[in-house]
Amino acid sequence: MEQLPKSVQGFLGNATRGAAITCKIETNVTCPTTGIRVNSRYYNEDHAAYNVILGSNKLGLLKATEEVKALGYYPVILTDELYGEASILGSELVTLAFELVTGLHNNEYKILKNDVVAKARKEKNREKICLVLGGEPTVTINGNGLGGRCQELALAAAIKLSSYHDNRAQADVSLLATTTDGQDGPTPVCGVHVDMMTVLPGETVVAHSYLENNDSYNYFRTYGRQENLVVTGMSGTNVMDIFLVFVDKGDTEEVFPQTPN
């Protein structure tokens, strides 16, 4: 304690004695030292500490929208608080994507929150849209396979996409699930990209068996889908995960069947 600066000692002393210490937070202000826009937190009348957020999931999502626009898609950030069982989320994200094509609402979402679903539904009339989500799903370990939460979510999404295989001419849907630190679970990959051809209808039984064994990494490697795996190397930071669901409706004149369960 004695080695700390006097100002710090006084601040901590006031706190331990129960003295009132005001805390004021202002956003989008300019740091007088650097001149950059920062979040500023004032602890008292005399001293200010400027907290500069160098990286966050929300900032990552905003950067992702720039890349999405460059690809010709309209990006919609749905949430930066995505959590829950990865395999269920993968399936539900595909279901939500096809809602935008069919116009048929599915009211049996187990994990996706109502506000997230509602925000996506508002954009149903757009031709090319990308649903942008961030957060950190979880995986319940039931097997002894190799994978990570992003690969598990993506494999579940690929299995769900296979049920729409015959409709790929009317709607092209794909999903990118990535970490931000460059490593998904104990594997050398950052994440994975899947589309409507990743798991063909005749391959769903095998794909399910790998998913149940939490062996998503080996599924992609074993069944000729290694090109789906994304390898970036370690990024040196970690702001949770990013998920992009691309929906290109194409010719949607044909009436789709009810979204499968």
Buried (B, 14 or more C-beta within 10 A) or exposed (E): EEEEEEEEEEBEEEEEEEEEEEEEEEEEEEBEEEEEEBBBBBEEEEEBEBEEEEBBBBBBBBEBBEEBEEEEBBBBBBBBBBBBBBBBBBBBBBBBBBBBBBEEEBEEBEBBBEEBBEBBEEBBEBEBBBBBBBBBBEBEEEEEBBBBBBBBBBBBBBBBBBBBBEBBEBBBBBBBBBBBBBBBBEBEBBBBBBBBBBBEEEBBEEBBEBBEBBBBBBBBBEBEBEEBBBEBEEBEEBBBBBBBBBBBBBEBEEEBEEBEE
